[in-house]
């Protein structure tokens, strides 16, 4: 039985990364049950990082009395709630 075509077109990408960074990710993805990195684990990991890059935002905490260089990063909706709470505490 053949596979159905994906409704979302897929593209192959090829990247080169430092060996120690690849090893760190493989340790994170490694499955002790399978004794290897599971099929599709790299794809899932990379897609999560891509989505985070586009869907996350950063809030600088300096205007709220924190030292320079303090910030929080997360989903846009969560950052908006944090910003509103910080502004509410200021008033």
Secondary structure as UniProt FT lines:
FT   HELIX           19..29
FT   STRAND          30..31
FT   TURN            32..35
FT   STRAND          36..37
FT   TURN            39..40
FT   HELIX           41..55
FT   STRAND          56..60
FT   HELIX           62..64
FT   TURN            68..69
FT   STRAND          71..75
FT   HELIX           76..90
//
